[in-house]
Amino acid sequence: MNFKARLKALEQRRQASNQRFRIVASTSGVPLNLANSTCKRTLVANGLFTEIVDLDGSDQGLTDEDLEEFVARFPVEDSR
């Protein structure tokens, strides 16, 4: 299965489950700096809700609660 087919399958599974699709990128071995980290949250017309989190540093020690609080600070862009 190629990349486009896998992505389409993930999108369809996400739509069927009505959950968000979150990608978190971090760097191992570097202390976390949330001040320089970013997040882009997007809701598209087909209902797909994506969150792309780019952490400046390692996510080691970052709790799920801390990550949720960080992500919640960013607005949801409506691309519909």
C-alpha positions in Angstrom: 0.0 0.0 0.0 1.5 3.4 -1.0 1.6 6.5 1.1 -1.5 8.1 -0.5 -3.6 5.0 0.0 -2.5 4.7 3.6 -3.4 8.4 4.2 -6.8 8.0 2.6 -7.4 4.9 4.7 -6.5 6.8 7.9 -8.8 9.7 6.9 -11.7 7.3 6.3 -11.1 5.5 9.6 -11.0 8.9 11.4 -14.2 10.0 9.8 -15.9 6.8 10.8 -14.7 7.1 14.4 -15.4 10.8 14.7 -12.1 11.4 16.5 -9.2 13.8 15.9 -6.1 13.0 14.1 -3.0 14.3 16.0 0.6 14.1 14.9 3.3 15.1 17.5 6.9 15.7 16.3 9.7 16.1 18.9 13.5 15.9 19.1 15.1 13.3 21.3 17.9 14.4 23.7 17.0 18.1 23.7 15.3 19.8 26.6 11.6 20.7 25.9 10.9 24.4 25.2 7.2 24.9 25.0 7.7 28.6 24.3 9.2 27.8 20.9 6.8 24.9 20.2 3.9 25.2 17.8 0.5 23.6 17.0 -1.8 23.9 14.0 -5.4 22.8 14.5 -7.6 22.5 11.4 -11.2 21.5 10.8 -12.0 20.8 7.2 -15.3 20.5 5.4 -15.5 16.7 5.5 -15.3 16.9 9.3 -11.7 15.8 9.6 -10.1 17.5 12.6 -6.3 17.5 12.6 -3.7 18.7 15.1 0.0 19.0 14.0 2.1 19.6 17.1 5.8 20.5 16.6 7.6 20.4 19.9 10.9 22.2 20.3 12.8 19.4 22.2 11.9 16.1 23.7 8.4 15.1 24.8 10.0 12.9 27.5 8.4 13.9 30.8 5.5 15.7 29.1 2.3 14.3 30.5 -0.9 13.8 28.4 -2.5 16.5 30.5 0.3 19.0 29.8 0.1 18.2 26.1 -3.7 18.7 26.1 -3.3 22.1 27.9 -0.6 23.2 25.4 -2.7 22.2 22.4 -5.8 23.9 23.7 -4.0 27.3 23.6 -4.1 27.3 19.8 -7.1 28.2 17.8 -8.9 25.8 15.5 -8.8 27.0 11.9 -11.9 26.3 9.9 -10.9 25.6 6.3 -14.5 25.1 5.2 
